[in-house]
Amino acid sequence: MALAMSVSPSLGAGSLSSIFLLDNGFHNRVLQFEIPDYTSPPLEEALIATPEDFRDDAVIDKMRDLDAAGNCASSTCFIPFEPATNSTTGILLYGGGLVDPRAYAVLAQPLAMEGYTVLIPVFANDLAFGVPCGTGRLEFAQELYPDIDTWILAGHSFGGVAAMSDAWLALEDNDTTVGGVVLFAADVEPLVCGTGDYIDYSTMNLPMAAVTATEDGVLNFTRWEENVQFLSNSTLFVSIEGGNHGQFGDYNDTLRGSILGQMDGDATISPQEQWNISVNSILEVILLATENNVASPTMSPTMDGGATPSPTSNGRRTTNKWTTRIVAPMASLSFILLGL
């Protein structure tokens, strides 16, 4: 029996509703596309943060063309952000759907300044997608940086689907370099990947962060809440008070309403404040991944000497999850542990 499943979690309801995944049994999938000739361009701060060799539109267009032709290689379809010294931890940062990848330089640059290698994949049409799932970019990154032993996969919106599916496929192959996943305004979609099992991190202790913003008008929060059950037992929840969907990057979203049907909320904090919280969320997952300080289903974790969160029941299981609510923008993350 055919199953039609929307895989545009963060492109927004009514925006790219023609993108569907048809599952006629795991091995017979068809993607149906009707992609508008549009991508949200980067704003000034993003271009300033982008490495000089990648600021020219023609350079990015060439990379998009390579991907469209199936000619991407480990060194040809990334925007790299190199730290001052060699790093053993890398970050794959997948951009949102129909958003210029350079828009996420505002997150990548400060992470590189913290000492981590950051790669922003470039995709044809600025859509991070693979058939049936998975983009193959983690394998490219591993070829390009063989000395990196820990990879954090982070994605905004539609890019979050790529991050969580690439990580899942790698973990199914017993890839020990996957250290964590960070989802910005995205959720774990229970797609069928790899061996035929639905993506479900709930039995794992993989460090993860689920980062949302209170004024986000694009993310389907009903579906997001339903899919919380598929997150790992070591998930950090971050709600950015006053943030919106677009401020997870730095791009011009003024036409997304008319072209994609997206109506984002009005942010009450600055983009810089939201970027800072987003960067720190990735840094927290790196800390958990590299120190192997991961909560198990039978222990109650504490952070900064704070209170222990209560176990949470979501109808499928009872686990402990780290919950962090950002009640106001600040220079660094402050943790208020809440029992869900």
LUMKERO-409092 format. One record per residue: residue in one letter; x, y negated, z of N, C-alpha, C in turn. Coordinates in steps of 0.1 Angstrom, whole numbers, plus 5000, padded with zeros to 4 digits. Layout:
AXYZXYZXYZ/...
This chain:
M500850125000500050005000500949885000/A500649784991501449664990501249575002/L502249515006502249415017502749285012/A502049185012502449045008502848975021/M504048925022504548855033505248725029/S504748615035505448495032506848495038/V507748445031509148435036509548285035/S508648195037509048055037508648005051/P509248055061508848015075509047875078/S509947805071510347675075510247575064/L509847625052509547535041508147475044/G507347535053506147475057504947535050/A503847545058502647595052502147495041/G501847555029501347475018502447415010/S503647445013504747375006505247464995/L505947574998506347674988505547794990/S504247784990503447894993503448004982/S504047974971504148064960505348164962/I506148144972507248234974506748344983/F506648464978506148574986507048694984/L507048784994507848904993506849014992/L506849084981505849194979506649324982/D506149394992506749524997505849634992/N506249704982505549824977506349944981/G506649954994507650054998509049984997/F509950025006511149945008511949924995/H511950024986512850014975512249954962/N511049904964510349844952509849704956/R510749614957510349474961510449384949/V509549284949509549184939509449044945/L510348954941510248814946509548734935/Q508548654939507848574930508148424933/F508648354924509148214926508348114918/E508148004923507747884916508447774923/I509747754919510547654926510547524920/P510147424928510147284922511547234919/D511647154909512947094905513246974914/Y513647014927513846914937514746964948/T515546884954516246914966516446784973/S516446784986516546664995518046624995/P518346504991519746464990520346435004/P521646445005522246405018522346255020/L522246215033522346075036523846035039/E524045915042525445855042526345925052/E525745945064526646005075527046155071/A526146225064526446355060527546355050/L527546265040528546255030529946215036/I529846125046531146085052531746205060/A530846295066531346405073531846525064/T531446515052531746625042533246615038/P533946715037535346715032535346645018/E536346555016536346475004536246544991/D536846664990536746744978535346784974/F534446774983533046824981531946714982/R532446594981531446484982530746454968/D531446494958530946464944529746564941/D528646514936527546594932527946704922/A528846664913529246764902529846884908/V530646874919531246984925530247084931/I529247024938528147104944527347174933/D527047104922526347154911527047274905/K528347264903529147374898529047504907/M529047484920528847594929527447654928/R526447564927525147624925525047704912/D525647654901525647724889526347864890/L527447864897528147994899527248094906/D526548044916525648134923524448184914/A523948094907522848124898523248234887/A524548224883525048324874525548454880/G525548454893526048574900527548584901/N528148464900529648464899530248404912/C529548394923530148354935531248454939/A532248394945533348474951533648414965/S534548474972534748434986535248294987/S535848234977536348104978535547994970/T534448034963533847944953532547894957/C531847944967530447904970530347864985/F531347804991531247755004531847605004/I531247525014531947405018532647435031/P534047435031534747465043535047345052/F535047375065535447275075536447345083/E537747295081538847365088539247295101/P539547375111540047315124541447275122/A541947195132543347155132544347275133/T543847375141544747495143543947615139/N544647725137543947845133542947895143/S541847945138540747985147540448135145/T540048205156539548335154538048345155/T537348235156535948235156535448145145/G534548195137534048125125532448105126/I531948005120530547985119530047975105/L529048055102528348035089527047955092/L526947845085525847745087525047735075/Y523847805075522947805063522047695064/G521947615053521047495052519547535050/G518747445052517247455050516947465035/G515747515032515347535019515147405011/L515747394999515647274991516247154998/V517347185005518047075011519547085007/D520146975002521546974998522347025010/P523247125007524047185018524947085026/R525246975019526146875026525446805037/A524046815037523346755048523646805062/Y524246925062524646985075526046965079/A526746885071528146845075528146775089/V527046705092526946635105527046735117/L526746865115526946965125528247035123/A528647065111529847135108531147065112/Q531146935109532346855112532746855127/P531746825136532146835151532446975156/L531847075150532247215153533747245149/A534147195138535447215133536447135142/M536047015147536846935156536947005169/E536047095173536147175185537047295183/G537547315171538447425169537947545162/Y536747535155536247645149536147625134/T536347735126536147735112534647735109/V534247645100532847645097532647645082/L531747735077531547745063530047715060/I529747625051528347605047528147675033/P527347775032527247835019526447745010/V526747754997525947684986525247784978/F523947764976523147854968522447784956/A522147864946521447804935520047764940/N519647644935518347584939518247544954/D519447564961519447534976518447614983/L518347744980517547834987518447954991/A518547975004519448085009518548215009/F518748294998517948404997518648514990/G518348644994518848754987517748854984/V517948954976516949054973517449194976/P516849274985515549244991515749145003/C516949145009517249045019518749055021/G519248945027520648935029521248855017/T522248775020522848685009524248735005/G524848815013526248865010527248765014/R526848645020527848545023528748575035/L528248655044529148695055530348775050/E530048865040531148945034532148855027/F531648755020532648665014533448595024/A532848545035533548475045534548565052/Q534248685054535248775060536448805051/E536148805037537348815028538148695028/L537548575029538248455029539048425041/Y538548475053539148445066539348585073/P540248665069540348795075540848795090/D541448685094541848675108540748635118/I539648595113538548565122537848695126/D537748705139537248835145535848815151/T535248695151533948665156533248565147/W532048605142531348515134529948485140/I529648355141528348315145527548275133/L526348325131525548295119524448195124/A524348075119523347975123522647925110/G521347905112520647855100519447765104/H519247665096518047575098516947615089/S515747635095514547645087514647775078/F514547755065514647875056516047935057/G517047855060518347915062518448005074/G517547985084517548075095517148215092/V516348235081515948365076517248435071/A518048355064519248405058520248445070/A520348365080521248395091520848515098/M519548535101519148645109519148775101/S518948765088518948885079520348935076/D521248835074522648875071523248935084/A522948875095523448935108522949075110/W521649095107521049225109521649335100/L521849305088522449395079523849435083/A524649335088525949355092525949445105/L525049425114525049505126524549645123/E523749665113523349795109524549875104/D525449795098526649865093527749865103/N527449845116528349855127529449755126/D529149635120530149525119530349465132/T531449475138531749425152532149275152/T532149215140532549075140531348975142/V530149025141528948945144528848915158/G529048795162529048755176527748695181/G526948635172525648575176524948505165/V523748465168522848405158522148285165/V522148175157521448055162520448015151/L519147995156518047965147517547825150/F517647725141517147595142515847585135/A514747565143513447555137513147675128/A513447795132513247915125512948025135/D512448135130512248255139512648375132/V512748485139513048615134511848665126/E512048675113510948735105511148885104/P510048955107510149105107510149165093/L511149125085511249175072511949315073/V511749395062512449525061513749505054/C514849535062516149525057516949645060/G517949675051518949775054518349915053/T518249985065517850125065516350145063/G515650035063514250045061513450005074/D514249975085513549925097513249785096/Y512249735103511949595104513049525113/I513349405109514349335117513749305131/D514449355141513949335155515249345164/Y515549225170516749225178516449245193/S515149285196514749295210515449395218/T516049495212516749605220518149575221/M518649455216520049415216520349315226/N521549305230522049195239522849095231/L522649085218523348985210523048845214/P524048765217523848625220523048545209/M521948485212521248415203520748285209/A520348185200519748065205518548035195/A517448005201516247965194515947815197/V516347725187516247585190515147525182/T514247455189513147385183513147245187/A512247165181512047025185510646985186/T510346905196508946885200508046815190/E508746735181507946655171508046715157/D508446845157508546915144507146935138/G506946885126505646895120505647005109/V506847075107506947165096506947315101/L507647335112507647475117506247525121/N505947645118504647705122504947765136/F504547685146504747725160503947845164/T502747865158501947985162502748105158/R503248115146504048225141505348235149/W505948125152507248125160507048195173/E505948155180505648215193505348365192/E504648405181504348545179505648625177/N506648565170507848635167508948615177/V508748555188509648545199510048685204/Q509048775202509248915207510448985200/F510748935188511848995180513248945183/L513348845192514648795196515348885206/S516648865208517448955216517148925231/N517649015239517549005254518448895259/S519348835251520248725255519948605247/T518748555247518348445239518248315247/L518948215242518848085249517848005241/F516747955248515747875242516047725245/V516047655234516347505235515147435229/S514547345236513547265230513947115231/I514147055220514646915220513546815221/E513446755232512346655234512546535225/G511546505216511646395208512346415194/G512846535192513446575179512346615169/N512746615156511746665146512546765137/H511846805126512446915118513546865109/G513446745103514446695094515746655101/Q515746625114516946575121517846685125/F517546815121518546915123519646905112/G519446815103520446785093520346635091/D520946595080520946445076520646435061/Y519346435058518946425044517746335043/N517546295031516346215027515146305025/D514146295034513046385033511746315028/T511946195023510746115020509846175010/L510346255001509546314990509046454993/R509346505005508946645008507446655010/G506846545015505446555017504646565003/S505046484994504346484981504646614972/I505946654973506346764965506146904971/L506446914984506347044991505247055001/G504446945003503346945013503846945027/Q505046905030505546905043505346765049/M504746765061504546645069505246655082/D506446605083507246615096506646515106/G506946545118506546445129507546335130/D507246235137508146115139509046145151/A510346145149511246165160511246045169/T511446065182511545955191513045945197/I513846035192515346025195516046005182/S517345965183518145935172518546065165/P518946065152519446185146520746235153/Q521546135157522846175164522646245177/E521546205184521246285197520846425194/Q520046445183519546575180520746665175/W521646605167522746675162523646725173/N523846635183524646665194524146785202/I522846785205522246905212522347025203/S522147015190522247135181523647185181/V524647105180526047145181526347225194/N525847165205526147225218525447355219/S524347375213523647505213524447615206/I525147575195526047675189527247705198/L527747595204528847615213528547715225/E527347705230526947795240526847935236/V526347965224526348095219527748145216/I528648065211530048105210530648145223/L530348065233530848095247530448235251/L529148265249528648395253529248505245/A529448475232529948585223531448605226/T532248505228533648525229534048565243/E533248535253533548575267532848705270/N532048755261531348885263530448875275/N529948755278529148725290527648735286/V527248865283525948885277525048955287/A523748905288522848965298522249095293/S522149185301521549315298520149315303/P519249415298517849415302517749445317/T518749485324518649525338519249425347/M519749305342520349215351519749075349/S519848995359519248855358520448755357/P520648695346521748605344521548475351/T522648415354522648275360523648195352/M523348065351524247975344524547855353/D525747815353526147695361525747715376/G525747835381525347855395523947825398/G523047815387521647785389520847905393/A519547875393518547975397518548085386/T518048205390517948315381516548315375/P516448315362515148325355514348445358/S513048435358512248555361512048635348/P511848765350511648845338510348795331/T510348815318509148775310508548895303/S507248895303506548995296505848935284/N506048995272505448945260504549045253/G504149145261503249245255503949365250/R505249355247505949465241506949525251/R507549435259508549485268508749375279/T509449405289509749315299511349295300/T511749175297513149145297513549025304/N514748995305515248865310515748785299/K515348665298515848575287516248445294/W517348385289517748255293516948155286/T516348065294515447965288516047825292/T516247745282516847615284515847515278/R515447415285514647315280515347185281/I515547115270516246985270515146885272/V515046815283513946725286514246585281/A515546555278515946425272517246445265/P517546365255518946375249519946335259/M521146405258522246375267523546415261/A524646375267525946395261526246535259/S525846625269526046765267524846845273/L524746965270523647045274523547055289/S522347035294522047055308521047165309/F521247255318520447375318519447375329/I518147385325517047405334516447535331/L516747635340516247775337514847785342/L514047825332512547845335512247985333/G511448045341510948175339509748175330/L509748245319508648255310507748375313/
